[in-house]
Amino acid sequence: MSREALEKVERGIADLSPVIESLKSEFSQVVVGQDDFRMGLLTALFCDGHVLIEGVPGLAKTLAARTLSSCVSAGFSRIQFTPDLLPADLTGTMIFLPEKGTFEARKGPVFTQFLLADEINRAPAKVQSALLEAMQERQVTFGGITHPLPRPFFVMATQNPIEQEGTYPLPEAQVDRFLLKLKVDYPSAAEEIAILERMGTLVPPRAEAMMTTEQVMKVQQLCTEAVVEKSVLEYMVRLVAATRFPRQAGLSELADMITYGASPRGTLALQAASRARAVLTGEAFVTPDTVKDVAPEVFRHRIILSFEAEAERIGVEEVIQTILGRVPVK
């Protein structure tokens, strides 16, 4: 570990930690509980990645997305994905101006900093692909002209796990474009009481801006500099390899349960998310515990289970916990 590199990151954390803590505090004032969900959103934002959110209706997915954009004074757009949506409704198109006799670019709602793609699995494949291309390339092309998207550009896509009729499931190759997949669960009894007390008023709380988009990009840069020792990198690679070849990792019981494991993009996502989580917790370097903390969010949409796993009712969360519990740190 380079002492100079570590000291540089420590100085950066010392400078930015107050504003990060203010952001986390303000975020929690509006979104009650859901600590893992809120931390996952911040992790993806500071990785300069995108996040897929899965949860039943009414669990504050939209509220969390809108609140986070308010906390960083960023532009925000929400698109309700429906079966009749067209790619141009998302990206924009060229329109003819009769008074000028020329065409002009009319940009769509994707040209924003924080984009909530609500119920992404209700839109047909062409629309999904248009969004995922924008996520990957950070630009949109129409009318023969390429238009760069604003920075930062953060997509939060939601999907409902219980309604399958009238939906178009995201292909596995496209789901891999999301850095993390977050699952939102029901609140505890104490959290639900807090929700009633806080939100059941005429004027529910609203978030104030605690961070600028320029500061967000500074934190993003800082996260890329968080120190990862070679032994920790090797641990990450062993975890990813266990999702691909479980038998070679000594996990023979999972050999028939996994059809496909995480790709190299998943390995990069694990490193990026670990670095961001370290910075969010005030650490200048990544530890194996940090890797274990973010691994479920990185892996749960990248591990494709077999029919045998479905038949035996073994879920991806169980597979991930088995891998994390059995793959040695050193």
TIPARO-933652 format. One record per residue (C-alpha): y, x, z; residue in one letter; chain. Coordinates in steps of 0.001 Angstrom, whole numbers, plus 500000, padded with zeros to 6 digits. Layout:
BEGIN
+--------+--------+--------+-------+------+
!  north !   east !     up ! bavex ! nuvo !
+--------+--------+--------+-------+------+
!      Y !      X !      Z !     a !    A !
...
+--------+--------+--------+-------+------+
END
This chain:
BEGIN
+--------+--------+--------+-------+------+
!  north !   east !     up ! bavex ! nuvo !
+--------+--------+--------+-------+------+
! 500000 ! 500000 ! 500000 !     m !    A !
! 503339 ! 501492 ! 498943 !     s !    A !
! 505658 ! 501645 ! 501936 !     r !    A !
! 508725 ! 501433 ! 499685 !     e !    A !
! 507434 ! 498302 ! 497942 !     a !    A !
! 506599 ! 496683 ! 501266 !     l !    A !
! 510018 ! 497437 ! 502717 !     e !    A !
! 511715 ! 496011 ! 499622 !     k !    A !
! 509828 ! 492713 ! 499983 !     v !    A !
! 510524 ! 492636 ! 503731 !     e !    A !
! 514260 ! 492977 ! 503037 !     r !    A !
! 514063 ! 490196 ! 500469 !     g !    A !
! 512264 ! 487916 ! 502929 !     i !    A !
! 514838 ! 488694 ! 505617 !     a !    A !
! 517640 ! 487725 ! 503222 !     d !    A !
! 516035 ! 484541 ! 501901 !     l !    A !
! 514041 ! 483381 ! 504937 !     s !    A !
! 516904 ! 481319 ! 506460 !     p !    A !
! 517383 ! 479261 ! 503299 !     v !    A !
! 513600 ! 478867 ! 502843 !     i !    A !
! 513236 ! 477592 ! 506410 !     e !    A !
! 516176 ! 475212 ! 505912 !     s !    A !
! 514500 ! 473873 ! 502768 !     l !    A !
! 511191 ! 473339 ! 504567 !     k !    A !
! 512923 ! 471606 ! 507474 !     s !    A !
! 514984 ! 469293 ! 505260 !     e !    A !
! 511914 ! 468437 ! 503183 !     f !    A !
! 510017 ! 467409 ! 506317 !     s !    A !
! 512875 ! 465176 ! 507474 !     q !    A !
! 512179 ! 462761 ! 504618 !     v !    A !
! 508481 ! 463248 ! 503847 !     v !    A !
! 506652 ! 462558 ! 507108 !     v !    A !
! 503515 ! 464595 ! 507795 !     g !    A !
! 501590 ! 465739 ! 504697 !     q !    A !
! 502093 ! 469365 ! 505734 !     d !    A !
! 499538 ! 470740 ! 503267 !     d !    A !
! 500987 ! 468639 ! 500450 !     f !    A !
! 504537 ! 469814 ! 501096 !     r !    A !
! 503439 ! 473430 ! 501393 !     m !    A !
! 501474 ! 473091 ! 498154 !     g !    A !
! 504528 ! 471803 ! 496290 !     l !    A !
! 506664 ! 474673 ! 497563 !     l !    A !
! 503935 ! 477178 ! 496691 !     t !    A !
! 503745 ! 475933 ! 493097 !     a !    A !
! 507539 ! 475864 ! 492770 !     l !    A !
! 507932 ! 479449 ! 493955 !     f !    A !
! 505094 ! 480565 ! 491660 !     c !    A !
! 507064 ! 479142 ! 488723 !     d !    A !
! 503982 ! 477012 ! 488027 !     g !    A !
! 503165 ! 473320 ! 487828 !     h !    A !
! 501187 ! 471004 ! 490051 !     v !    A !
! 498771 ! 468105 ! 489552 !     l !    A !
! 498864 ! 465592 ! 492416 !     i !    A !
! 495999 ! 463195 ! 493087 !     e !    A !
! 496197 ! 460353 ! 495578 !     g !    A !
! 496043 ! 456589 ! 495902 !     v !    A !
! 499278 ! 454606 ! 495450 !     p !    A !
! 501815 ! 454523 ! 498242 !     g !    A !
! 501336 ! 457999 ! 499715 !     l !    A !
! 504875 ! 459251 ! 498955 !     a !    A !
! 503990 ! 461293 ! 495869 !     k !    A !
! 507102 ! 460142 ! 494006 !     t !    A !
! 509245 ! 460367 ! 497143 !     l !    A !
! 508124 ! 463954 ! 497725 !     a !    A !
! 508935 ! 464976 ! 494146 !     a !    A !
! 512374 ! 463374 ! 494228 !     r !    A !
! 513129 ! 464759 ! 497694 !     t !    A !
! 512219 ! 468307 ! 496703 !     l !    A !
! 514546 ! 468140 ! 493709 !     s !    A !
! 517336 ! 466952 ! 496008 !     s !    A !
! 516651 ! 469776 ! 498443 !     c !    A !
! 517313 ! 472356 ! 495717 !     v !    A !
! 520093 ! 470465 ! 493895 !     s !    A !
! 518054 ! 470457 ! 490686 !     a !    A !
! 518080 ! 468060 ! 487762 !     g !    A !
! 515345 ! 465435 ! 488098 !     f !    A !
! 513623 ! 463107 ! 485630 !     s !    A !
! 510775 ! 460682 ! 486165 !     r !    A !
! 508592 ! 459497 ! 483303 !     i !    A !
! 506210 ! 456604 ! 483814 !     q !    A !
! 503293 ! 457406 ! 481522 !     f !    A !
! 501906 ! 454358 ! 479717 !     t !    A !
! 499417 ! 453846 ! 476860 !     p !    A !
! 502207 ! 453065 ! 474370 !     d !    A !
! 504213 ! 456233 ! 475106 !     l !    A !
! 504835 ! 458522 ! 472118 !     l !    A !
! 505346 ! 462311 ! 472162 !     p !    A !
! 508923 ! 461819 ! 470923 !     a !    A !
! 509622 ! 459622 ! 473972 !     d !    A !
! 508938 ! 462706 ! 476053 !     l !    A !
! 510263 ! 465623 ! 474017 !     t !    A !
! 512991 ! 463996 ! 471921 !     g !    A !
! 513557 ! 463708 ! 468200 !     t !    A !
! 516107 ! 464015 ! 465413 !     m !    A !
! 518302 ! 460967 ! 464881 !     i !    A !
! 520494 ! 460189 ! 461858 !     f !    A !
! 524239 ! 459702 ! 462435 !     l !    A !
! 525552 ! 457507 ! 459598 !     p !    A !
! 529207 ! 458276 ! 460368 !     e !    A !
! 528557 ! 462011 ! 459961 !     k !    A !
! 525774 ! 461776 ! 457408 !     g !    A !
! 523752 ! 464335 ! 459389 !     t !    A !
! 520806 ! 464521 ! 461794 !     f !    A !
! 521314 ! 465414 ! 465431 !     e !    A !
! 518830 ! 466459 ! 468099 !     a !    A !
! 518369 ! 463817 ! 470788 !     r !    A !
! 516615 ! 465557 ! 473664 !     k !    A !
! 514037 ! 463675 ! 475704 !     g !    A !
! 513544 ! 463482 ! 479487 !     p !    A !
! 511445 ! 466668 ! 479476 !     v !    A !
! 514736 ! 468584 ! 479324 !     f !    A !
! 515243 ! 468731 ! 483063 !     t !    A !
! 514477 ! 471128 ! 485900 !     q !    A !
! 512156 ! 468947 ! 487998 !     f !    A !
! 509989 ! 466539 ! 486036 !     l !    A !
! 507759 ! 463909 ! 487623 !     l !    A !
! 505063 ! 462811 ! 485171 !     a !    A !
! 503880 ! 459679 ! 486926 !     d !    A !
! 500273 ! 458633 ! 486238 !     e !    A !
! 499824 ! 461208 ! 483494 !     i !    A !
! 496289 ! 459995 ! 482795 !     n !    A !
! 497622 ! 456640 ! 481524 !     r !    A !
! 499129 ! 458239 ! 478406 !     a !    A !
! 497102 ! 459059 ! 475274 !     p !    A !
! 496022 ! 462595 ! 474424 !     a !    A !
! 498944 ! 463348 ! 472066 !     k !    A !
! 501488 ! 462682 ! 474808 !     v !    A !
! 499526 ! 464673 ! 477365 !     q !    A !
! 499312 ! 467576 ! 474926 !     s !    A !
! 503054 ! 467456 ! 474253 !     a !    A !
! 503782 ! 467772 ! 477966 !     l !    A !
! 501201 ! 470485 ! 478537 !     l !    A !
! 502560 ! 472486 ! 475585 !     e !    A !
! 506053 ! 472264 ! 477055 !     a !    A !
! 504662 ! 473423 ! 480417 !     m !    A !
! 502973 ! 476434 ! 478842 !     q !    A !
! 505605 ! 477502 ! 476320 !     e !    A !
! 508715 ! 476464 ! 478283 !     r !    A !
! 510166 ! 475186 ! 475019 !     q !    A !
! 509978 ! 472190 ! 472685 !     v !    A !
! 510153 ! 472179 ! 468890 !     t !    A !
! 511204 ! 469219 ! 466769 !     f !    A !
! 513161 ! 468929 ! 463558 !     g !    A !
! 512269 ! 472529 ! 462798 !     g !    A !
! 514339 ! 473768 ! 465740 !     i !    A !
! 513004 ! 475275 ! 468948 !     t !    A !
! 514801 ! 474145 ! 472095 !     h !    A !
! 514278 ! 476154 ! 475320 !     p !    A !
! 513742 ! 474164 ! 478505 !     l !    A !
! 515984 ! 474623 ! 481562 !     p !    A !
! 515094 ! 477106 ! 484296 !     r !    A !
! 513513 ! 476575 ! 486684 !     p !    A !
! 511169 ! 474103 ! 484989 !     f !    A !
! 508762 ! 472463 ! 487425 !     f !    A !
! 506350 ! 469685 ! 486461 !     v !    A !
! 504736 ! 467482 ! 489089 !     m !    A !
! 502130 ! 465243 ! 487470 !     a !    A !
! 500411 ! 462478 ! 489428 !     t !    A !
! 497169 ! 460670 ! 488772 !     q !    A !
! 495450 ! 457796 ! 490540 !     n !    A !
! 491826 ! 458588 ! 491449 !     p !    A !
! 490660 ! 454996 ! 491909 !     i !    A !
! 491680 ! 453209 ! 488709 !     e !    A !
! 489831 ! 454339 ! 485594 !     q !    A !
! 490371 ! 451361 ! 483288 !     e !    A !
! 493126 ! 452001 ! 480770 !     g !    A !
! 493291 ! 455718 ! 481506 !     t !    A !
! 492799 ! 458828 ! 479392 !     y !    A !
! 491283 ! 461570 ! 481572 !     p !    A !
! 492854 ! 464980 ! 481108 !     l !    A !
! 490545 ! 467421 ! 479288 !     p !    A !
! 489350 ! 470272 ! 481481 !     e !    A !
! 490974 ! 472860 ! 479197 !     a !    A !
! 494343 ! 471170 ! 479658 !     q !    A !
! 494016 ! 470587 ! 483401 !     v !    A !
! 493710 ! 474378 ! 483704 !     d !    A !
! 497408 ! 474611 ! 482761 !     r !    A !
! 498308 ! 473328 ! 486222 !     f !    A !
! 498640 ! 476113 ! 488763 !     l !    A !
! 497476 ! 473919 ! 491658 !     l !    A !
! 495833 ! 470562 ! 492202 !     k !    A !
! 496947 ! 468872 ! 495412 !     l !    A !
! 495188 ! 465972 ! 497078 !     k !    A !
! 497240 ! 463567 ! 499184 !     v !    A !
! 495434 ! 461812 ! 502014 !     d !    A !
! 496337 ! 458935 ! 504297 !     y !    A !
! 498657 ! 459770 ! 507206 !     p !    A !
! 497473 ! 459856 ! 510799 !     s !    A !
! 498365 ! 457011 ! 513156 !     a !    A !
! 501199 ! 459028 ! 514719 !     a !    A !
! 502559 ! 459945 ! 511287 !     e !    A !
! 502422 ! 456333 ! 510148 !     e !    A !
! 504415 ! 455245 ! 513200 !     i !    A !
! 506992 ! 457910 ! 512314 !     a !    A !
! 507065 ! 456557 ! 508755 !     i !    A !
! 507791 ! 453045 ! 510060 !     l !    A !
! 510545 ! 454291 ! 512350 !     e !    A !
! 512130 ! 456544 ! 509764 !     r !    A !
! 511738 ! 454619 ! 506510 !     m !    A !
! 511744 ! 450998 ! 507695 !     g !    A !
! 515529 ! 450810 ! 507876 !     t !    A !
! 518283 ! 449618 ! 505580 !     l !    A !
! 519351 ! 453203 ! 504970 !     v !    A !
! 516298 ! 455510 ! 504890 !     p !    A !
! 516983 ! 459240 ! 505258 !     p !    A !
! 518010 ! 461203 ! 502202 !     r !    A !
! 517626 ! 464927 ! 501681 !     a !    A !
! 520620 ! 467217 ! 501390 !     e !    A !
! 520704 ! 470268 ! 499133 !     a !    A !
! 519554 ! 473335 ! 501070 !     m !    A !
! 518972 ! 475723 ! 498165 !     m !    A !
! 520435 ! 476311 ! 494730 !     t !    A !
! 518349 ! 476766 ! 491593 !     t !    A !
! 519605 ! 480357 ! 491472 !     e !    A !
! 518117 ! 480927 ! 494923 !     q !    A !
! 514858 ! 479316 ! 493793 !     v !    A !
! 514597 ! 481858 ! 490994 !     m !    A !
! 515340 ! 484670 ! 493462 !     k !    A !
! 512448 ! 483493 ! 495632 !     v !    A !
! 510251 ! 483268 ! 492532 !     q !    A !
! 511063 ! 486877 ! 491737 !     q !    A !
! 510416 ! 487890 ! 495337 !     l !    A !
! 506997 ! 486213 ! 495248 !     c !    A !
! 505953 ! 488339 ! 492265 !     t !    A !
! 506723 ! 491442 ! 494355 !     e !    A !
! 504677 ! 490533 ! 497449 !     a !    A !
! 502194 ! 493344 ! 498023 !     v !    A !
! 498494 ! 492792 ! 497289 !     v !    A !
! 496183 ! 495639 ! 498227 !     e !    A !
! 493324 ! 496508 ! 495899 !     k !    A !
! 490751 ! 495358 ! 498459 !     s !    A !
! 492362 ! 491899 ! 498463 !     v !    A !
! 492419 ! 491829 ! 494661 !     l !    A !
! 488724 ! 492670 ! 494697 !     e !    A !
! 488131 ! 489795 ! 497133 !     y !    A !
! 489934 ! 487403 ! 494772 !     m !    A !
! 487766 ! 488573 ! 491872 !     v !    A !
! 484598 ! 488082 ! 493952 !     r !    A !
! 485634 ! 484527 ! 494787 !     l !    A !
! 486311 ! 483686 ! 491143 !     v !    A !
! 483065 ! 485346 ! 490043 !     a !    A !
! 481178 ! 483204 ! 492563 !     a !    A !
! 482468 ! 480075 ! 490813 !     t !    A !
! 481079 ! 481366 ! 487502 !     r !    A !
! 477836 ! 483065 ! 488552 !     f !    A !
! 476908 ! 481741 ! 491988 !     p !    A !
! 473382 ! 483146 ! 491858 !     r !    A !
! 474711 ! 486690 ! 491443 !     q !    A !
! 476974 ! 486106 ! 494452 !     a !    A !
! 473984 ! 485175 ! 496613 !     g !    A !
! 474695 ! 481436 ! 496371 !     l !    A !
! 471497 ! 480305 ! 494668 !     s !    A !
! 471869 ! 476774 ! 496041 !     e !    A !
! 475020 ! 476355 ! 493918 !     l !    A !
! 473521 ! 477723 ! 490686 !     a !    A !
! 472549 ! 474276 ! 489386 !     d !    A !
! 475643 ! 472576 ! 490798 !     m !    A !
! 478338 ! 474349 ! 488750 !     i !    A !
! 478621 ! 473996 ! 484982 !     t !    A !
! 481807 ! 476011 ! 484522 !     y !    A !
! 483796 ! 478156 ! 486932 !     g !    A !
! 487380 ! 479336 ! 487037 !     a !    A !
! 488818 ! 481247 ! 484069 !     s !    A !
! 490926 ! 484436 ! 484232 !     p !    A !
! 493913 ! 482095 ! 484323 !     r !    A !
! 492462 ! 480864 ! 487598 !     g !    A !
! 492326 ! 484419 ! 488925 !     t !    A !
! 495988 ! 484912 ! 488033 !     l !    A !
! 496817 ! 481579 ! 489672 !     a !    A !
! 494996 ! 482649 ! 492841 !     l !    A !
! 497021 ! 485847 ! 493013 !     q !    A !
! 500336 ! 484092 ! 492325 !     a !    A !
! 499681 ! 481298 ! 494826 !     a !    A !
! 498585 ! 483794 ! 497496 !     s !    A !
! 501781 ! 485784 ! 497037 !     r !    A !
! 503964 ! 482683 ! 497253 !     a !    A !
! 502132 ! 481397 ! 500325 !     r !    A !
! 502598 ! 484780 ! 502007 !     a !    A !
! 506351 ! 484716 ! 501359 !     v !    A !
! 506590 ! 481101 ! 502558 !     l !    A !
! 505018 ! 482147 ! 505849 !     t !    A !
! 507284 ! 485174 ! 506189 !     g !    A !
! 504745 ! 487822 ! 505203 !     e !    A !
! 505473 ! 490624 ! 502729 !     a !    A !
! 501811 ! 491158 ! 501865 !     f !    A !
! 498752 ! 489045 ! 501091 !     v !    A !
! 495787 ! 488909 ! 503454 !     t !    A !
! 492289 ! 487490 ! 502815 !     p !    A !
! 493189 ! 484556 ! 505070 !     d !    A !
! 496128 ! 483756 ! 502790 !     t !    A !
! 493762 ! 483782 ! 499814 !     v !    A !
! 491385 ! 481412 ! 501608 !     k !    A !
! 494310 ! 479123 ! 502420 !     d !    A !
! 495316 ! 478569 ! 498782 !     v !    A !
! 491890 ! 478870 ! 497126 !     a !    A !
! 490957 ! 475148 ! 497361 !     p !    A !
! 494191 ! 474141 ! 495617 !     e !    A !
! 493587 ! 476716 ! 492881 !     v !    A !
! 489876 ! 476005 ! 492354 !     f !    A !
! 489434 ! 472244 ! 492765 !     r !    A !
! 490447 ! 471433 ! 489166 !     h !    A !
! 488879 ! 474551 ! 487658 !     r !    A !
! 485299 ! 474151 ! 488895 !     i !    A !
! 483329 ! 471716 ! 486734 !     i !    A !
! 480297 ! 470342 ! 488542 !     l !    A !
! 476978 ! 469489 ! 486891 !     s !    A !
! 475175 ! 466157 ! 486735 !     f !    A !
! 472841 ! 467499 ! 489430 !     e !    A !
! 475782 ! 467862 ! 491807 !     a !    A !
! 476914 ! 464322 ! 491063 !     e !    A !
! 473383 ! 463013 ! 491558 !     a !    A !
! 473184 ! 464716 ! 494941 !     e !    A !
! 476719 ! 463575 ! 495786 !     r !    A !
! 477993 ! 467097 ! 496252 !     i !    A !
! 481739 ! 467283 ! 495720 !     g !    A !
! 483912 ! 470143 ! 494561 !     v !    A !
! 485475 ! 470516 ! 498006 !     e !    A !
! 482048 ! 471171 ! 499525 !     e !    A !
! 481276 ! 473745 ! 496829 !     v !    A !
! 484582 ! 475543 ! 497445 !     i !    A !
! 484034 ! 475692 ! 501203 !     q !    A !
! 480537 ! 477106 ! 500659 !     t !    A !
! 481975 ! 479848 ! 498440 !     i !    A !
! 484758 ! 480677 ! 500897 !     l !    A !
! 482326 ! 480770 ! 503796 !     g !    A !
! 479732 ! 482967 ! 502116 !     r !    A !
! 481576 ! 485421 ! 499861 !     v !    A !
! 482301 ! 488507 ! 501991 !     p !    A !
! 485850 ! 489727 ! 502447 !     v !    A !
! 484748 ! 493375 ! 502119 !     k !    A !
+--------+--------+--------+-------+------+
END
